[in-house]
């Protein structure tokens, strides 16, 4: 399956807990001012690759604890990312996803493809980057409005459960 990406990081320690394989997808409608990845905004930028090639790279690193979808906006390409997330879970890896959207807004949309991806995500970092709320002391996010949501616990408890409340 094809996926348009800006790049890959095969051993990130800043995109979630543990050693992670991060996929930076290409294309973002949010265009947050002062975004750390502005080159990922153009939907025609980056390059197209096959998810199987990405999966081969993931499998080649035995030190990984999980994969992370970042961007750009991963929820603009939910179908190929859902496939990768399922493969990751089958291999015992966890899945993190960054989005400039808010979880409650995403679930209210009732978009089957986005819902399927969210079902495979273990931890969701949601919310747009707001430069005025920049805080370098926060874990795995850039501004104070963003949340690190444990989606597994959220699904089980029926309410939003945060991973970090700093």
N, C-alpha and C positions, 0 to 999 in steps of 0.2 A: 504494500500500500504506500502511496506517495505522501510525503510530508514536506512542506516548505519550511526550512530552518535558516537561522542566522549563523548557528554554530553549535559545537558540542564541547563539553568539558568532561573529561573522563575520570577525574578524581577530585571533585570539588568538596571542600569542607565548610563552605559558607552558604550553601543552598539547601540546608536542612541538616538534621542529625546524622552524624557518621560520615563515611566516605560515600559520595554520591556521583552518579553519572547524570549530568545536567544537559537537557536538550533545550536550547534557546530557539523557540519557534519564531518565524518571521511573520510580521503583520500585527498591528495593534490599533484599535480604534480609539483608545483612551487619550493618547498623546499627552501624558502627564508632563507639565512643565518641570524641567530639571531631571527628567527620567535618566537613570544610569545607563539605559540601553536604547538611546534614540535611534540608532541605526536599524533597530528591529521594527520600527513603526510601519515602514513602507511594505504594503502587501505584495508588491512586485519585486522586492529586494531579496537578498539571500539567495538560496539555491534549493532546488528540489532534490530530495533523496528518497530512498526506499526504506521503510521501517525495518525490513529484514537486515539491511546493512547496519542500521543503528543497533538492532538487537544483537548482531554478531559482535559488535564492539562492546556492548554491555557484558555479554557472556565472557569476553576475553579478560575481564578484570575480576579476579576472585576476591578482591578486598572490598568490593562495594557492599554497602548495607541497603542501598536503595537508589531510586532514580527520581529526578526532579524535572518537572516541566516548568519552564520559565519563558521569558520572551523579551518581546512581543506579548501577545495574548494567547495562551494555550487554548482557551475555550473557543477560539475561532477555528480550530482544527480538531474538534473532539473525537472524530471517528478513528483516525490513525493513532491518536494518543491513547484511546481506550484499548486498542489492540496491544500497544506496548505495555500498558499498565497491567493487563491480564497476564501477559508473558512474565512480567516482573514478579507478580504475585505467585505465579506457578513456580518460579525459581526461588521463592523465599525472600524476595526484596520488597521493601515498602515503597510507597509512591507519595511524593509531595507535589503540589501544584501551586503556582503563583498566579493570581488573577487580579486585574484592576477592578473587577466587579465585586459586588457584595453578595454573599451567600444567599441571603433572603430574597434578593432580586432575582438571582439565578434560578432558585427553586420555584419562584412564582411564575417564571416564564413557561414552565412545563415543556421544555424543549427536550425531546427524547434523546437526542445525541449528547447534549450537555449533561442530562441526568445520568446517562449511562457512564460517562466519564467520571462524574462526581461519585458514583457508586464504587468506582475503582480507586479513588483517591483516599489515602489514609490521613493526610494532613493537608489542609488548604490554607494558604496565606492569601487573605482577601483584602480588597480595598485599593483605591488608587493611591499612588504616592503623592503626598501633599508636602511640598517643600517647606512650608511654614511650620510643619509639625515634624520636621526631620529630627531624628534622635538616634545617635550612633550607639547608645547603650542598649537598644532593643535587640533581642535575639531574632535573627533571620528575617528582619524587615527593616524598612528605612524610615517610616513615619508612624507617629503615635496612633493614627486612626486605623492602621492595618492590624488585622488579627491573625494569629496562628491557631487555626481551629483543628481539633482532633475530630476528624469526620467519622472515624469508626465509633468513638464514644458518643458523638452527636447523634448518629443513627440509632445506637442502642438506647440512649436515654431520652431521645425525642426533644432535646434542647441543645443549644450550642454549648460545647465544652471546649474551653481554650487550653492550649498546651502550655502557654506561658502567660502569666498575668503580671508582667513587669511593666 
